[in-house]
């Protein structure tokens, strides 16, 4: 099966968006997307058509992102996220609960989750919600859930403890739940 270059060009934008979400670096995102597209063009015979071209390219991109993250672990970054990011994240997270530790607002009924998952709009809203996460929290969530890295790899890449990774994953899931509750399920309420 051959790879259609026009279709590659239309898929470039969503691939770039995915890469930017994970890498949080425009230049690195551009590089991994270009490497992905080049890989698809150099070896079109590898695309057997058993999945959509987007799914095939996303699979290649996942591996390119993991390679970029591993290469980045060997480099020293001169820019660090400020402590204000985490403090703001803590304050936002704490605002979800009352003084007794219970949710301020009871979650809405999610209905039939399987039916919701099949809807394309759900994934678009989920992607927007992930973009709204604090940078480090969003990155940990994507490394774990989309890139399927194990906790030890995430800890090594980000230089944080296992406990901190699990706390950030918990916070990410809670914030995503709240965002989906407001922006997806809240539409019918």
C-alpha positions in Angstrom: 0.0 0.0 0.0 1.3 3.5 -0.8 1.2 6.6 1.4 -0.6 9.6 -0.1 1.5 12.7 0.3 -1.6 15.0 0.3 -3.1 13.0 3.2 0.3 13.3 5.0 0.1 17.1 4.7 -3.4 17.2 6.2 -2.3 14.9 9.1 0.7 17.1 9.9 -1.3 19.6 12.0 -2.9 17.0 14.4 0.5 15.2 14.7 2.2 18.5 15.5 -0.5 19.3 18.1 0.0 15.9 19.7 3.8 16.4 19.8 3.6 19.9 21.2 1.3 18.7 24.0 3.9 16.1 25.1 7.2 17.8 24.4 6.1 21.4 25.3 8.8 22.6 22.9 7.8 23.8 19.4 11.2 23.1 17.8 11.4 19.5 19.2 7.8 18.9 18.2 8.5 20.1 14.6 11.5 17.8 14.5 9.7 14.6 15.7 6.8 15.3 13.3 9.2 15.8 10.4 11.0 12.6 11.3 7.7 10.8 11.5 6.6 12.0 8.0 10.0 11.2 6.5 9.9 7.7 8.0 6.5 7.2 6.4 7.7 8.5 3.0 10.9 6.5 3.1 9.3 3.2 3.8 5.7 3.4 2.4 5.6 -0.4 2.1 5.5 -0.6 6.0 2.0 0.9 5.9 -0.2 -2.2 5.2 -3.5 -0.3 5.5 -4.7 -2.4 8.5 -5.3 0.8 10.3 -6.0 4.4 9.3 -3.0 6.4 8.2 -3.4 8.7 11.2 -3.2 5.8 13.6 -0.1 4.4 11.8 1.6 7.8 11.9 0.7 8.4 15.6 2.3 5.1 16.4 5.5 6.2 14.7 5.3 9.6 16.4 4.9 8.0 19.8 8.3 6.3 19.3 9.9 9.4 18.0 8.7 11.4 21.0 10.0 8.7 23.4 13.4 8.9 21.6 13.4 12.7 21.9 12.6 12.5 25.6 15.3 10.0 26.2 17.8 12.1 24.2 16.6 15.2 26.2 17.5 13.4 29.5 21.1 13.5 28.4 21.0 17.2 27.8 21.0 20.0 30.4 18.1 22.4 30.2 18.8 26.0 31.1 15.1 26.8 31.7 13.2 25.4 34.6 9.5 25.7 35.4 9.0 28.1 38.3 7.7 27.0 41.7 4.7 29.2 41.0 3.4 26.7 38.5 3.1 24.0 41.2 1.7 26.4 43.8 -1.0 27.5 41.4 -1.7 23.9 40.6 -2.0 23.1 44.3 -4.4 26.0 44.9 -6.6 25.0 41.9 -6.6 21.4 43.1 -7.5 22.3 46.7 -10.4 24.4 45.4 -12.2 21.2 44.3 -12.7 20.2 47.9 -14.5 21.7 51.0 -12.9 21.9 54.4 -14.0 18.3 55.2 -12.2 16.9 52.2 -15.3 16.2 50.2 -16.0 17.4 46.6 -17.6 20.9 46.6 -19.7 19.9 43.6 -21.0 16.3 43.3 -20.0 14.9 39.8 -22.8 14.7 37.3 -24.1 11.3 36.1 -21.8 10.2 33.2 -24.5 8.1 31.6 -23.2 5.3 29.4 -19.4 5.8 29.3 -18.9 3.4 26.4 -21.3 5.4 24.2 -19.5 8.6 25.1 -16.1 7.2 24.3 -17.2 6.4 20.8 -18.0 10.0 20.0 -15.3 11.9 18.2 -16.2 15.1 19.9 -15.3 13.6 23.3 -11.7 13.1 22.2 -11.6 16.7 21.0 -12.8 18.0 24.3 -10.4 15.6 26.2 -7.5 17.0 24.1 -8.5 20.6 25.0 -8.8 19.6 28.7 -5.3 18.1 28.6 -3.9 21.3 27.0 -5.3 23.2 30.0 -3.4 21.1 32.6 -0.3 22.7 34.1 2.7 22.0 32.0 4.4 19.5 34.2 1.2 17.7 35.2 0.0 17.5 31.6 3.4 16.1 30.6 3.4 13.4 33.2 -0.2 12.4 32.3 0.7 12.2 28.6 3.9 10.2 29.3 1.9 7.7 31.3 -1.4 7.4 29.5 -0.5 8.2 25.8 3.1 7.2 25.5 2.6 4.4 28.0 5.9 5.0 29.8 6.3 3.2 33.1 6.7 5.2 36.3 10.4 4.6 36.6 11.0 6.1 33.1 8.9 9.1 34.0 10.8 9.7 37.2 14.1 9.4 35.5 13.1 11.8 32.7 11.7 14.4 35.0 13.9 13.9 38.0 11.0 13.5 40.4 10.1 10.8 42.9 7.6 8.0 42.3 5.3 9.5 44.9 5.4 12.9 43.1 4.5 11.2 39.8 1.5 9.4 41.3 0.3 12.7 42.9 0.6 14.5 39.6 -1.3 11.7 37.8 -4.0 11.8 40.4 -4.3 15.6 40.1 -4.3 15.4 36.3 -7.1 12.8 36.4 -9.1 14.9 38.8 -8.7 18.1 36.8 -9.6 16.2 33.6 -12.7 14.8 35.3 -13.7 18.3 36.3 -13.0 19.7 32.8 -14.9 16.9 31.1 -17.7 17.4 33.6 -18.0 21.1 32.7 -17.2 21.0 29.0 -18.6 17.7 27.9 -21.2 16.4 30.2 -22.3 19.9 31.2 -23.5 20.5 27.7 -26.6 18.4 28.2 -27.3 19.7 31.7 
